[in-house]
Amino acid sequence: MTLGIEDNTAEQIAGRDIYNITSNNENELDTRPLVPAQRKSLHNLISDIESYGGVTARELWLKLHATLGVCSINEITVSQFSIAEKFLTDEFETAKENASCKMLIHLILCEINDREELKDKMNHYSKRQFYTSDLKKLNKMQLQNVLNYIEELSNLENLNNQNFYNQAITLFKTQTKPTLIIFTVGFILGAIIF
């Protein structure tokens, strides 16, 4: 980049000359190869993305090379570094989001495992709120909403089960004789019939 300095004698302020510093070629690109710190930064981003799974380092490098129009990291220039870094940062955020969604889907499936009624309620809620019951089509925020809904239903169900248990214990403690008679009669009738 060449700098030109002009003496503008026509534009004097308080007895001083004004110098315009301009670049002869404003569109000039820095074609130097990447410095080691830049290369290391790109490698670190690639390994961070790869750690989330779903894509290999080789695939990421190929996508980056195609985006920049180069064949290897040796052809990436200093002026292309910001584009490469932005591309990899976007890929990192996407990988992070995908990993979060997979974890939320796993938590949802664990919560509704072998509970058809809860699964049906979740599907109804998802269709009503997000127009689909396919968890893979939902984003992170939507999945969090579904998980919160399921956990609320589970907590209510557990609370109802505890209330039934507590009521049965209270009934047995307060009405011991009638409760024992009912259980004994039920046991005897069950033994006779079956």
JOZIPE-V455972 format. One record per pair of residues at least 6 apart in sequence whose C-alpha atoms are under 7 Angstrom apart, sorted by the first residue. I is the first residue (numbers start at 1). J is the second residue. D is the distance in Angstrom with one decimal. If there is no record, write none. Layout:
# JOZIPE-V455972
I/J/D
I/J/D
This chain:
# JOZIPE-V455972
1/23/6.6
1/25/6.9
2/23/6.0
2/24/5.9
3/21/6.4
3/22/5.7
3/23/5.1
3/24/6.6
4/21/5.8
4/22/5.7
4/23/6.7
5/19/6.1
5/20/5.8
5/21/5.2
6/19/5.5
6/20/5.7
7/17/6.7
7/18/6.6
7/19/5.6
8/17/6.4
8/18/5.8
8/19/6.5
9/17/6.2
11/17/7.0
11/18/6.6
12/18/6.4
29/79/6.1
30/77/6.9
30/78/5.9
30/79/5.1
31/77/5.2
31/78/6.3
31/79/6.6
32/77/5.4
32/78/5.7
33/74/6.7
33/75/6.8
33/76/6.2
33/77/4.5
33/78/5.8
34/76/6.5
34/77/5.5
34/78/5.1
42/85/6.7
45/88/6.4
46/57/6.0
46/60/6.9
47/57/6.8
49/92/5.0
49/95/6.3
50/56/5.6
50/57/6.0
52/95/6.1
52/96/6.6
52/99/6.3
64/84/6.7
65/71/5.9
65/72/6.5
70/76/6.7
100/140/6.9
101/139/6.9
101/140/5.3
104/143/6.4
104/144/6.9
105/135/6.7
108/147/5.6
112/118/6.1
112/119/5.7
122/150/6.6
123/133/5.1
126/132/5.9
126/133/5.1
126/146/6.9
127/133/5.3
172/179/6.1
